[in-house]
Amino acid sequence: MKANIPLYILYFLFVISSCNIGKAQRVSLDNLDRYKLVTISNRTNEDDIFLGRAQRINLINNYLVVNDIYDGKMITLVSKDLKSSKHILHRGMGPGEFYNGLSIYQTQGNLVKIVEQGLGRIRTFKWDDVINERVEKALASDTIKSMGALIPWEDNYVISDVKNDNNLVSLVTSKQKELARFAKYPGEIAAKHKNNAMTMNMLLECLINVNQKQNVIVVAGRHSDYLSFYKMEGVRPVPLHEYFTYSADRDILENDNMISIRDNERTMLAYNDLCAGQKYLYALYEGMKMKQKERPKYTYLRVFDWNGNFVKGYKFNELLYDIAVDEESNTLYGLASGESDHICIYKLDDL
């Protein structure tokens, strides 16, 4: 005999199950203790590969490309097996030289764009010319002014550009004509800051990365637990998925028309880096207070597909601050600091 269950009970059960599903999804993202611990499989040492002031790491055509100002050079190229390295690209302002805030992006084929954020200059070269330091003349050059992150997008650029509309990101042409503004910040912002672009950019510092084959742009907060995915339909951004838990909390100081920023006891360090693979987006997450006294035990990795769905969480027992991922071998390369900066290798075999 079938039981006749009243409709109001069925409705109650449906609501409870829906709440549990939503809660489980948040736990899978936010409960860092459940992330899988991955131990280091190899690392560089100072005797074999010396890094000066390493800042970023990227993977281009089987080279680890490390932003590393050392001995008058800007970049250290390291083999993936960590057995060999060389320093390239002279630091300076003259022909064939490069300035601070350097980033290298592989665009199409054997071409790369080198961004010098300090100058707002983007130059295009053949990759073979870069590694052999034949860089006196660029194939093309653009100038884009941006207070924050800047990354190529087809023939245009995605820039971190916070204005009083609370949007974090702009898509602009090479002539800096604005095509779209998006990634509206979901947290609260004090009214006194909203009309000052410099203040807003310091307060809401964010990271950007892209996957042009998937037509997706990702934005993440440095000091807020904010992560958002956008699908680009032409120049129109369509929201895919957004994660947000806590807002940025930093002190803005204004004295004699000068603006500075200071971390307080509540200031968090959220996302350290976004690494774009073809299969996944790898988000390096700190999740610590800037002024906490005890040294954190782990750095965390959140892996997402390009629809913005959370796939898996990892934790590492080194404090990594920038990463590159080789998806063919499921290998993560991370920059870590200690007595000297070094590169750590981790295997993500179950991904």
C-alpha positions in Angstrom: 0.0 0.0 0.0 1.4 3.4 -1.0 1.6 6.1 1.7 -0.1 9.4 0.9 2.3 12.1 2.0 0.7 15.6 2.4 1.9 18.2 -0.1 3.2 20.5 2.7 5.6 17.7 3.9 6.9 17.2 0.4 7.5 20.9 0.0 9.3 21.0 3.4 11.5 18.0 2.3 12.3 19.7 -1.0 13.4 22.9 0.7 15.6 21.1 3.2 17.3 19.1 0.5 17.8 22.2 -1.6 19.4 24.0 1.4 21.7 21.0 2.0 22.8 20.9 -1.6 23.7 24.6 -1.6 25.5 24.2 1.7 27.5 21.2 0.5 28.7 23.2 -2.5 29.9 26.0 -0.3 31.6 23.6 2.0 33.4 22.0 -0.9 34.9 25.4 -1.8 35.5 26.9 1.6 36.3 24.1 4.0 40.1 24.2 3.4 40.7 21.3 5.8 39.1 18.9 3.3 41.5 19.8 0.5 43.9 17.0 -0.5 47.4 17.4 0.8 50.1 17.1 -1.9 53.7 16.8 -0.9 56.6 18.2 -2.9 58.3 15.9 -5.4 61.3 18.1 -6.3 62.7 21.6 -5.8 65.5 23.8 -7.0 68.4 24.5 -4.8 70.7 27.5 -4.8 73.7 25.6 -6.0 72.0 24.5 -9.2 69.6 27.3 -10.1 70.0 30.7 -8.4 66.9 33.0 -8.3 67.4 36.6 -7.3 64.0 38.3 -6.7 61.6 35.9 -8.3 58.1 37.4 -8.8 56.1 35.4 -11.3 56.4 32.0 -13.1 54.8 31.0 -16.4 55.1 28.1 -18.8 55.9 28.9 -22.4 57.0 26.3 -25.0 58.5 23.9 -22.4 60.3 26.7 -20.6 59.5 27.9 -17.1 59.7 31.7 -17.5 60.5 33.3 -14.1 60.3 37.1 -13.6 63.5 37.4 -11.8 65.6 40.6 -11.6 69.1 39.4 -11.3 72.5 40.6 -12.5 70.9 43.2 -14.8 68.5 40.7 -16.4 64.7 40.5 -16.1 63.9 36.8 -16.8 65.3 33.5 -15.8 64.5 30.6 -18.1 64.4 27.2 -16.4 64.1 23.8 -17.9 61.0 21.8 -16.8 63.3 19.2 -15.1 64.9 22.0 -13.1 68.4 21.0 -14.4 69.4 24.1 -16.4 68.7 27.8 -16.6 69.8 31.0 -18.2 69.1 34.7 -17.6 67.7 36.8 -20.5 66.4 40.3 -21.3 68.5 43.3 -20.2 66.9 45.7 -17.7 66.8 49.3 -18.7 65.0 52.0 -20.8 67.1 51.7 -24.0 66.7 49.8 -27.2 66.3 46.1 -26.6 65.9 46.6 -22.9 62.9 46.1 -20.6 61.4 47.9 -17.6 59.8 46.9 -14.4 56.3 45.2 -14.1 57.2 42.7 -16.9 54.8 40.0 -18.0 55.1 37.7 -21.0 52.0 36.2 -22.7 51.9 33.6 -25.5 49.4 34.8 -28.0 49.3 32.7 -31.2 51.8 30.4 -32.9 55.3 31.4 -31.9 54.4 34.9 -30.9 54.5 36.5 -27.5 53.5 39.9 -26.1 55.7 41.4 -23.5 53.9 43.8 -21.2 55.9 46.5 -19.3 53.3 47.8 -16.9 55.6 50.5 -15.5 55.6 52.1 -19.0 52.2 50.9 -20.2 54.0 49.4 -23.2 53.2 46.1 -24.9 55.5 44.8 -27.6 55.1 41.7 -29.8 58.1 39.4 -30.6 58.8 35.9 -31.9 59.4 33.6 -29.0 62.7 32.3 -30.5 63.9 35.9 -30.7 63.1 36.5 -27.1 65.0 33.5 -25.7 68.0 34.4 -28.0 67.7 38.0 -27.0 67.2 39.4 -30.5 64.7 42.0 -29.2 66.1 45.3 -30.5 63.0 45.7 -32.8 59.5 44.6 -32.0 57.0 43.3 -34.6 54.3 45.6 -33.1 53.9 47.9 -30.2 50.9 49.3 -28.2 50.6 51.7 -25.2 47.9 51.0 -22.6 47.8 52.9 -19.3 46.5 50.8 -16.4 46.7 51.0 -12.6 46.3 47.3 -12.2 46.6 44.0 -14.1 46.7 44.0 -17.9 46.4 41.0 -20.2 46.0 40.6 -24.0 42.6 39.5 -25.4 42.7 38.8 -29.1 43.5 42.3 -30.6 42.3 44.0 -27.5 43.3 44.1 -23.8 41.6 43.3 -20.5 42.6 45.7 -17.7 41.9 46.1 -14.0 40.3 49.5 -14.0 38.1 50.3 -11.0 35.8 53.3 -11.3 32.9 54.7 -9.4 30.5 52.2 -11.1 32.0 49.5 -8.9 33.1 47.4 -11.9 36.6 46.0 -11.6 37.5 45.3 -15.3 37.4 47.0 -18.7 37.9 45.5 -22.2 39.7 48.1 -24.3 41.2 48.4 -27.8 44.8 49.1 -28.5 43.9 52.8 -28.7 42.3 52.4 -25.2 38.8 52.8 -26.4 36.5 51.1 -23.9 34.4 48.2 -25.4 32.9 46.8 -22.1 32.9 47.2 -18.4 32.1 44.3 -16.1 32.9 42.3 -12.9 30.8 44.4 -10.5 32.3 44.2 -7.0 29.7 42.5 -4.7 30.9 43.8 -1.4 30.3 47.1 0.4 32.4 50.1 -0.4 32.5 53.3 1.8 30.9 56.2 0.0 34.0 58.4 0.5 36.1 56.1 -1.7 33.7 55.7 -4.6 34.7 58.9 -6.4 38.4 58.3 -6.3 39.8 55.9 -8.9 43.2 55.6 -7.3 41.7 54.8 -3.9 39.3 52.2 -5.5 42.1 50.5 -7.4 44.2 50.2 -4.2 41.3 49.0 -2.1 39.9 46.5 -4.6 43.2 45.1 -6.2 42.3 42.1 -8.4 43.9 39.4 -10.6 42.8 38.6 -14.1 43.4 35.7 -16.4 41.8 34.4 -19.7 41.3 31.4 -21.9 40.7 32.7 -25.4 39.8 29.3 -26.8 37.0 29.1 -24.3 36.2 32.8 -24.6 36.3 33.1 -20.8 37.7 35.9 -18.6 38.3 35.3 -14.8 38.6 38.0 -12.1 39.7 37.4 -8.5 40.3 39.5 -5.5 43.6 39.9 -3.8 42.1 41.0 -0.5 38.5 39.8 -0.9 37.4 36.2 -1.4 35.8 37.1 -4.8 36.1 35.0 -7.9 34.0 35.4 -11.1 33.9 33.8 -14.5 32.6 35.6 -17.7 31.9 34.2 -21.1 32.6 36.7 -23.8 30.1 36.9 -26.7 31.9 39.2 -29.0 32.6 42.2 -26.6 29.6 41.4 -24.4 30.5 39.7 -21.1 28.0 37.1 -19.9 28.3 36.0 -16.2 28.9 32.3 -15.7 29.7 31.7 -12.0 30.6 33.9 -9.0 32.0 33.1 -5.6 32.2 35.7 -2.8 32.5 35.3 1.0 34.3 38.3 2.5 35.0 41.9 1.4 38.3 43.7 1.2 39.1 45.5 4.5 42.1 48.0 4.2 42.7 51.4 5.7 42.9 54.3 3.2 45.0 57.2 4.5 44.7 60.7 2.9 47.1 63.4 4.0 48.0 66.6 2.1 46.4 65.3 -1.1 48.5 62.1 -0.8 46.8 58.7 -0.7 48.3 55.6 0.8 47.0 52.3 1.9 47.6 50.3 5.1 46.7 46.8 6.1 44.9 46.4 9.4 44.2 43.5 11.7 41.3 42.4 9.6 43.0 42.6 6.1 43.0 39.2 4.4 45.2 37.9 1.6 42.9 35.9 -0.6 44.0 34.9 -4.1 47.7 35.0 -5.0 47.6 33.9 -8.6 45.4 32.7 -11.4 46.9 30.1 -13.8 45.0 29.4 -17.0 45.3 25.9 -18.5 43.3 24.7 -21.5 41.3 22.3 -19.3 41.1 24.1 -16.0 41.6 27.4 -14.2 44.0 27.0 -11.2 43.5 29.6 -8.5 46.2 29.9 -5.8 44.6 30.8 -2.5 46.2 32.1 0.7 43.2 32.6 3.0 45.2 34.3 5.8 45.3 37.6 7.6 48.1 39.9 6.5 49.1 40.6 10.1 48.6 37.2 11.7 51.6 36.3 13.9 51.8 32.6 13.3 53.1 31.3 10.0 50.4 29.6 8.0 50.8 25.9 7.5 49.5 25.6 3.9 48.9 27.3 0.6 45.7 26.2 -1.2 44.8 25.5 -4.8 41.3 25.7 -6.1 40.7 24.1 -9.5 37.7 25.1 -11.7 36.5 24.2 -15.1 35.9 26.9 -17.6 32.2 27.1 -16.8 33.3 28.2 -13.3 32.4 25.0 -11.5 34.6 24.0 -8.6 36.4 20.7 -9.5 38.9 20.0 -6.7 40.9 21.5 -3.8 44.6 20.9 -2.9 46.9 22.1 -0.2 50.6 22.4 -0.2 53.0 22.5 2.8 55.1 25.2 1.2 53.9 28.8 1.1 53.7 29.3 -2.7 53.1 32.8 -4.1 52.9 32.1 -7.9 52.3 29.0 -10.0 52.5 27.5 -13.5 50.8 24.2 -14.5 51.8 21.7 -17.2 48.5 19.9 -17.9 50.1 17.3 -20.1 52.0 15.8 -17.1 49.6 17.2 -14.4 52.6 19.0 -12.8 52.4 22.2 -10.8 55.5 24.5 -10.5 55.3 26.9 -7.6 57.5 29.8 -6.5 58.2 29.7 -2.8 60.4 31.9 -0.6 62.7 30.9 2.3 66.3 31.6 2.8 66.3 32.0 -1.0 63.5 31.9 -3.6 63.1 28.5 -5.2 60.8 26.5 -7.5 58.8 23.6 -6.1 57.3 20.7 -8.2 54.1 19.0 -7.2 52.3 16.1 -9.1 48.5 16.5 -9.4 48.1 12.8 -10.5 44.4 12.5 -9.7 43.1 15.5 -11.5 
